[in-house]
């Protein structure tokens, strides 16, 4: 196992009489950074009580999960305990599952704890793996989206240590599939035979061409086989079958990884909210629900506006992407609007600022593109690591990680 559970969360004090109650559902990039931003702006004011509801005990800095496979980073660096992140804040952490939102009564039902009453609600429940429709994929393929998934993959790799040759098939040639293929190739070395299969006609379809080219080079340099326009038909314990160039092909595998995408989590509310064609909640430019000014939705769950983004043919045109970068920006923006609403000040529309794209392409290597510039190789790896270090939650955690990188205990 990579990690152990933190100690149980102590019961939080009840809100002070007359305190404004802000409830945040979800402790990912949107929810956690919203809670931290609220705390920083309020300090420890008793006038606002912040509650964060999150079932996991550890935050997952998902863009750096891949570094666990090559042991470039330690689990605690990218998956710090919520208790450690919040222990010097006024945020009330409830380690529980939110199961239902009653917009009329302004309450949230929890699976285990007492219902929460809110004055302002922030919903940031993120996304989940797309339910696999391919026969056998749910039973015989491993996902890779959380720390628990990384732990499961590590155990499976340990089980295969005795084999002179390890065959791995990665389903999906999006960012997760490409990053996994490169990292696993470097982890396994000459023992590894990596294959990527995708139904689409190009790798990293939604990414700029310089990133696509850099990724294609990295895969080719590592001897990774890539099958595009290939429809996976079935997965079993020893590999998968897929249609390619009019024929059914068989790919043997000791390990199959499933990275075919995510879908937004379903709305938990009592109101009939009509989702977008992509399953997201429609929101105002301020990220409020249209008919409930005290409810904000952000991150993967929300169709967050980004006017002018995307081409005419892009189905996500004028929408922020469902990425950690977008949720990271939306969290503090919602915190500002919640405080503006409390103070009866004008709210500001959310403005998504695309800062570029980054992908790891193997151990110590990456491609980083933004503002007309692309960096690859070791320099790209350093730039990506530095950029993500700056975005780790809390100053205390960042400096603890930096001291570890510099060799201090």
C-alpha positions in Angstrom: 0.0 0.0 0.0 1.2 3.5 -0.8 -0.6 5.2 2.1 -2.5 4.8 5.3 -5.6 6.5 6.4 -5.3 9.5 8.6 -6.8 9.5 12.1 -10.6 10.0 12.4 -11.8 13.6 12.0 -12.7 15.1 15.3 -16.3 16.5 15.7 -16.3 20.1 14.6 -17.8 22.8 16.8 -21.3 24.0 15.9 -21.6 27.3 14.1 -21.7 30.4 16.2 -25.2 31.8 16.7 -26.0 34.0 13.8 -23.1 32.8 11.7 -23.5 32.5 7.9 -23.3 28.8 6.9 -21.4 28.0 3.8 -21.4 24.4 2.8 -19.0 23.0 0.1 -19.6 19.6 -1.4 -16.5 17.9 -2.8 -12.9 18.3 -1.8 -11.2 18.2 -5.3 -9.6 21.1 -7.0 -12.7 23.2 -7.1 -14.1 22.5 -3.6 -10.8 22.4 -1.6 -9.4 25.5 -3.2 -12.7 27.3 -2.7 -12.7 26.4 1.0 -9.0 27.5 1.4 -9.7 30.8 -0.4 -12.7 31.5 1.8 -10.6 30.8 4.9 -7.8 33.1 3.7 -10.2 35.9 3.0 -12.1 35.5 6.3 -9.2 34.4 8.5 -11.0 32.9 11.6 -14.1 35.1 11.5 -16.9 33.6 13.6 -19.4 35.3 11.3 -19.0 32.7 8.6 -18.9 28.9 9.2 -17.4 26.9 6.4 -18.2 23.2 6.1 -16.4 20.9 3.6 -18.0 17.6 2.9 -15.6 15.0 1.3 -15.7 11.2 1.8 -12.0 10.6 1.2 -9.4 11.2 3.8 -6.8 12.5 1.3 -6.7 15.2 -1.4 -5.6 13.8 -4.8 -3.4 16.1 -6.9 -4.4 14.0 -9.9 -2.0 15.5 -12.6 1.0 14.1 -10.6 -0.4 10.6 -10.0 1.7 9.3 -12.8 4.9 10.1 -10.9 4.0 7.4 -8.4 4.5 4.7 -11.0 8.1 5.7 -11.6 8.6 6.6 -7.9 9.6 10.1 -8.7 7.3 11.4 -6.0 6.1 10.0 -2.7 2.4 9.5 -2.1 2.2 12.0 0.7 3.5 14.8 -1.7 0.5 14.5 -4.0 -2.1 13.0 -1.7 -1.9 15.0 1.6 -4.4 14.3 4.3 -7.3 16.8 4.5 -6.7 17.0 8.2 -3.2 18.2 7.7 -4.2 20.7 5.0 -7.1 22.1 7.1 -5.7 21.8 10.7 -4.8 25.5 10.9 -8.0 26.8 9.3 -11.5 27.3 10.4 -12.9 24.9 7.9 -15.1 22.2 9.4 -14.3 18.9 7.6 -17.0 16.3 7.4 -15.7 13.0 6.1 -18.9 11.7 4.6 -20.9 11.3 1.4 -23.4 13.9 0.3 -26.5 12.0 -0.9 -29.2 14.6 -1.5 -29.7 18.4 -1.8 -33.0 19.9 -0.9 -32.9 23.4 -2.5 -36.2 24.4 -1.0 -35.3 23.6 2.6 -31.6 24.5 2.0 -30.4 21.2 3.5 -27.9 18.5 2.5 -28.4 14.9 3.5 -25.3 12.9 4.4 -24.9 9.2 4.3 -23.8 8.9 8.0 -24.0 12.3 9.7 -26.8 14.6 10.6 -28.2 16.7 7.7 -26.5 20.1 7.1 -28.4 23.3 6.8 -26.8 26.0 4.6 -27.2 29.6 3.7 -24.9 29.3 0.7 -24.0 26.0 -1.1 -21.1 25.2 -3.4 -21.3 22.0 -5.4 -18.0 20.7 -6.7 -18.4 16.9 -6.9 -16.3 16.5 -10.0 -16.6 13.6 -12.4 -16.4 9.9 -12.4 -15.1 7.2 -14.8 -17.4 6.7 -17.7 -19.4 3.5 -17.1 -17.7 0.9 -19.3 -20.0 -0.5 -22.0 -17.4 -2.9 -23.4 -17.9 -6.5 -22.3 -15.4 -7.5 -19.6 -13.8 -4.0 -19.2 -15.2 -3.4 -15.7 -14.0 -6.8 -14.5 -10.6 -7.2 -16.2 -9.4 -3.6 -16.8 -8.0 -1.2 -14.2 -8.9 2.5 -14.0 -6.4 5.2 -13.2 -7.9 8.3 -11.8 -7.3 8.3 -8.0 -4.7 7.4 -5.4 -6.6 4.2 -4.8 -6.3 3.4 -8.5 -2.5 4.0 -8.3 -2.3 1.8 -5.3 -4.2 -1.0 -7.1 -2.0 -0.7 -10.1 1.2 -0.8 -8.0 0.0 -4.1 -6.4 -0.7 -5.5 -9.8 2.7 -4.6 -11.1 4.3 -6.2 -8.0 2.4 -9.4 -8.9 4.0 -9.3 -12.3 7.6 -8.8 -11.1 8.5 -12.4 -11.7 7.7 -12.3 -15.4 10.5 -11.7 -17.9 8.1 -9.9 -20.2 5.1 -7.8 -19.2 2.5 -7.0 -21.8 0.3 -4.0 -21.1 -2.6 -2.6 -23.1 -3.8 0.9 -22.5 -7.4 1.6 -23.7 -7.5 5.2 -24.7 -5.1 7.6 -26.4 -6.1 10.7 -24.5 -3.9 12.5 -22.0 -4.2 9.8 -19.3 -3.5 7.0 -21.7 -0.5 8.6 -23.3 1.0 9.6 -19.9 0.4 6.1 -18.5 2.0 4.4 -21.6 5.1 6.6 -21.3 5.5 6.2 -17.5 4.9 2.4 -17.6 7.4 2.0 -20.5 10.0 3.7 -18.4 9.1 1.8 -15.3 9.2 -1.6 -17.0 12.1 -0.9 -19.3 13.0 -3.8 -21.7 10.6 -6.1 -19.8 7.6 -4.0 -21.0 5.6 -4.3 -24.2 3.1 -1.4 -24.2 0.2 -1.1 -26.6 -2.3 1.8 -26.9 -5.7 1.3 -28.5 -8.2 4.1 -29.3 -11.3 4.3 -31.5 -10.4 7.9 -32.6 -8.2 8.7 -35.5 -5.5 10.6 -33.6 -3.9 10.7 -30.2 -4.7 13.6 -27.8 -7.5 14.8 -30.2 -8.3 17.9 -28.2 -4.7 19.1 -27.8 -2.6 21.4 -29.9 -0.5 19.8 -32.7 2.9 20.5 -31.0 1.8 18.4 -28.1 0.4 15.7 -30.3 3.8 15.5 -32.2 5.8 15.5 -29.0 3.6 12.7 -27.6 3.9 10.7 -30.8 7.7 11.0 -30.7 7.8 9.9 -27.0 5.7 6.9 -27.7 7.7 5.9 -30.8 11.0 6.3 -28.9 9.8 3.9 -26.3 8.5 1.3 -28.8 4.9 1.7 -27.8 2.5 0.3 -30.4 -0.5 2.6 -31.2 -3.7 1.4 -32.9 -6.0 4.3 -33.9 -9.5 4.0 -35.5 -9.6 0.8 -33.5 -12.9 -0.2 -31.7 -12.4 -2.4 -28.6 -14.9 -5.2 -28.7 -14.2 -7.2 -25.5 -11.8 -7.5 -22.6 -10.9 -10.6 -20.7 -8.3 -11.9 -18.2 -5.6 -12.3 -20.9 -6.1 -9.3 -23.1 -8.6 -7.7 -25.5 -10.0 -7.9 -29.0 -10.6 -4.9 -31.2 -11.7 -4.1 -34.7 -9.0 -2.6 -36.9 -8.9 -2.1 -40.7 -11.9 -4.3 -41.2 -10.6 -7.2 -39.1 -10.9 -8.4 -35.6 -7.5 -8.5 -33.8 -6.4 -10.0 -30.6 -3.9 -8.3 -28.2 -2.5 -10.4 -25.4 -2.0 -8.6 -22.1 -0.9 -9.3 -18.5 -2.4 -6.0 -17.6 -5.2 -3.8 -19.2 -5.7 -0.2 -18.2 -8.9 1.7 -19.0 -8.7 5.4 -19.6 -11.6 6.1 -22.0 -12.8 9.2 -20.2 -15.0 10.6 -17.5 -18.6 11.9 -17.1 -19.8 14.6 -14.7 -21.3 13.3 -11.5 -25.1 13.5 -11.4 -26.9 16.4 -9.7 -28.1 15.4 -6.2 -30.8 18.0 -5.9 -34.5 17.8 -5.6 -35.1 20.3 -8.4 -35.4 19.2 -12.0 -32.2 20.7 -13.5 -32.0 20.0 -17.2 -28.4 19.1 -17.9 -26.5 20.0 -21.0 -26.0 17.3 -23.7 -22.7 16.5 -21.9 -24.4 16.0 -18.5 -23.2 19.2 -16.9 -25.3 21.7 -14.9 -26.1 24.9 -16.7 -24.9 27.9 -14.7 -24.8 31.7 -14.9 -21.6 33.5 -15.8 -21.1 33.9 -12.0 -21.4 30.1 -11.7 -24.7 30.3 -9.8 -27.7 28.2 -10.6 -30.2 30.2 -12.6 -33.1 30.0 -10.1 -31.1 29.7 -6.9 -28.8 32.6 -6.4 -27.2 31.1 -3.2 -26.1 27.9 -4.9 -22.9 27.7 -7.0 -21.8 24.8 -9.2 -18.2 24.6 -10.5 -15.6 22.2 -11.9 -16.5 19.2 -14.1 -20.1 19.2 -13.0 -20.7 22.7 -14.4 -20.9 24.1 -17.9 -18.6 26.9 -16.9 -18.6 29.6 -19.6 -15.5 30.6 -21.5 -16.6 32.9 -24.3 -14.5 32.6 -27.5 -12.8 29.4 -26.5 -12.7 26.6 -29.1 -13.3 26.3 -32.8 -16.6 26.5 -34.6 -16.7 22.7 -34.8 -15.8 22.1 -31.1 -18.8 20.7 -29.2 -17.3 22.4 -26.1 -17.0 25.8 -27.8 -17.5 28.7 -25.3 -17.1 26.3 -22.4 -14.2 25.9 -19.9 -12.5 22.4 -20.2 -13.2 19.7 -17.6 -9.7 19.9 -16.2 -7.9 20.5 -12.9 -6.7 23.8 -14.3 -10.3 25.1 -14.8 -11.5 23.8 -11.4 -8.4 25.3 -9.7 -9.3 28.7 -11.2 -13.0 28.4 -10.4 -12.6 27.6 -6.7 -11.3 31.0 -5.6 -13.6 32.8 -8.1 -16.6 31.2 -6.4 -15.2 32.0 -3.0 -15.1 35.7 -4.0 -18.6 35.6 -5.3 -19.9 33.9 -2.1 -18.4 36.7 0.0 -19.7 39.3 -2.4 -23.2 37.8 -2.1 -22.9 37.8 1.7 -21.8 41.4 1.7 -24.5 42.4 -0.8 -21.9 43.5 -3.4 -22.0 42.9 -7.2 -20.8 39.5 -8.3 -18.1 39.0 -11.0 -18.4 36.6 -13.9 -16.0 33.7 -13.9 -13.2 34.3 -16.5 -11.3 31.2 -17.5 -7.7 31.9 -18.4 -6.1 29.0 -20.3 -2.5 28.9 -19.1 -1.3 26.2 -21.5 -1.1 22.4 -21.6 1.3 20.0 -19.9 1.8 16.3 -20.2 4.4 14.0 -18.7 6.1 11.9 -21.4 8.1 9.5 -19.3 10.4 9.6 -16.3 11.7 13.2 -15.8 10.4 14.3 -19.2 7.3 16.3 -20.3 5.9 18.6 -22.9 4.8 22.1 -21.8 3.0 24.4 -24.2 1.6 27.8 -23.6 1.7 31.4 -24.9 3.2 30.3 -28.2 6.1 28.4 -26.7 6.7 24.6 -26.3 9.3 23.0 -24.0 10.0 19.3 -24.2 12.4 16.7 -22.6 14.1 17.3 -19.3 13.5 21.0 -19.3 9.8 20.4 -19.9 9.8 17.9 -17.0 11.3 20.5 -14.7 8.9 23.2 -15.9 5.9 21.0 -15.4 7.0 19.9 -11.9 7.7 23.5 -10.9 4.3 24.7 -12.2 2.4 22.0 -10.3 4.5 22.7 -7.1 3.2 26.3 -7.2 -0.4 24.9 -7.3 -0.1 22.4 -4.4 -2.6 23.3 -1.6 -1.4 25.4 1.3 2.0 27.1 1.9 2.9 24.6 4.6 2.5 21.6 2.3 4.4 23.3 -0.6 7.4 24.0 1.6 7.3 20.5 3.1 7.4 19.1 -0.4 10.2 21.5 -1.5 12.3 20.6 1.5 11.9 16.9 0.6 13.0 17.6 -3.0 16.1 19.4 -1.7 17.0 16.5 0.5 16.1 18.1 3.9 14.4 15.9 6.4 
